[in-house]
Structures are given as C-alpha cells and as structure tokens.
C-alpha cells in the first residue's frame, strides 16, 4: 500500500537540483528571502517557493494544481523544512510568505482561488501549521493516493476574499 506523499522527499530533490545547478529559481517580488520556480506537471504548472538564507534552502512550499473547488482553481500545498531548522517557526513563516506571493502573482489572472493542505492525523507538527496558516474548512477524508485517513484544510484566498479564522467553515466573505 502506498503511503501519503511526503513533501520532504521533494525538498531533498530540490536541494540536490540546486546544488547540481539543474534548476534556477528566481527571486520573489514581495519577499526577498523567497525564490520561485515554475515547472510542468500533468495538471499544469507546479509552483515551488523556497525560503533561502545565505544560499541555504531552509524550506520549500509547493503549490500543485488540483482541479477546481466551488468553481475556482484549487492548489494543493506541500511544505517541508530542512531538519536542522525545524521547531523554529520556519514552516509557518515560509507558508505565509508563499501564499502572499502566489496571491500577488495571480492578482490579475486568477483573482480568487482555493488552497488545500491534506495532512496525516499523526503528523502533529504539520497539522498545527495547516490549522494556523491554511485554516478554512476542515474535513476528515481518505487520501486518494494512500487510502489513509487524512485531514483536509481548504481556504479561499485572493484579492477578493477576506481570510476566515482558522477552523471556521463556510464561504469566504467578500470585501
């Protein structure tokens, strides 16, 4: 049986690709410690943000297209932090900044969209991050790849939405 996708595997691949000079991420607009890389995946473009400090990748945040939710594009989030930088709030900081960058980059082409994080109930650190940063609607689901129980956090973001408090349900409030 396949287990849930572990974003740390992608983090390690990203680190190695940087070292090998295979990928060349660009600096972000709003947050200078973030870089961004766009690459192709079967459902469209995957967007990877990396929190970089002194040429060291501390964390990656990946947004992958995941169809539509309530008629709007939805991006699944994966986040990982280098083992030496865990338990320092870096995942929260990087995820917050990456969501701001994504919203800024999409403001004309996709003014409102959804993000979702699917987390194993046993991954307490990731659950805490998803509750605090993604927030929105919380659903208990079965992960379609692993068939394991999981918790999905879904929230609408963009220029036309107002953030709901973490854990609240319902529609986004128009401003």
WOWOJO-V419271 format. One record per backbone hydrogen bond with DSSP energy under -1.0 kcal/mol. NH is the residue of the N-H (numbers start at 1). CO is the residue of the C=O. E is the energy in kcal/mol with one decimal. If there is no record, write none. Layout:
BEGIN
{{NH:CO:E} {NH:CO:E}}
END
This chain:
BEGIN
{{9:6:-1.8} {11:7:-2.0} {12:8:-2.5} {13:9:-1.9} {14:10:-2.6} {15:11:-2.7} {16:12:-2.2} {17:13:-2.5} {18:14:-2.2} {19:15:-2.3} {20:16:-2.5} {21:18:-1.1} {22:17:-2.2} {23:17:-1.0} {26:36:-2.9} {28:34:-2.2} {34:31:-1.8} {35:50:-2.0} {36:26:-2.9} {37:48:-2.0} {39:46:-2.4} {41:44:-3.4} {44:41:-2.1} {46:39:-3.8} {47:63:-2.6} {48:37:-2.9} {49:61:-3.1} {50:35:-2.0} {51:59:-2.5} {52:33:-3.3} {53:56:-2.4} {56:53:-1.4} {58:51:-3.2} {59:51:-1.1} {60:80:-2.4} {61:49:-2.9} {62:78:-3.3} {63:47:-2.9} {64:76:-2.5} {66:74:-3.3} {69:72:-2.8} {72:69:-2.0} {74:67:-2.4} {75:114:-2.4} {76:64:-2.9} {77:116:-3.2} {78:62:-2.2} {80:60:-2.2} {82:58:-3.1} {85:82:-2.2} {93:89:-2.1} {94:90:-3.1} {95:91:-2.7} {96:92:-2.5} {97:93:-2.3} {98:94:-2.6} {99:95:-2.4} {100:96:-1.9} {101:97:-2.5} {102:98:-2.8} {103:99:-2.5} {104:100:-2.3} {105:101:-2.8} {106:102:-2.0} {110:106:-2.9} {113:157:-2.6} {114:73:-3.1} {115:155:-2.6} {116:75:-2.2} {117:153:-2.1} {119:151:-3.0} {123:120:-1.7} {124:122:-1.5} {127:123:-2.4} {128:124:-2.2} {129:125:-1.9} {130:126:-2.8} {131:127:-2.8} {132:128:-2.0} {133:129:-2.9} {135:130:-3.2} {137:154:-3.0} {139:152:-2.7} {141:150:-2.8} {143:148:-3.2} {147:143:-2.4} {150:141:-2.7} {151:119:-2.9} {152:139:-3.1} {153:117:-2.6} {154:137:-2.4} {155:115:-2.4} {157:113:-3.5} {159:111:-1.2} {161:158:-1.4} {162:173:-1.1} {168:165:-2.2}}
END
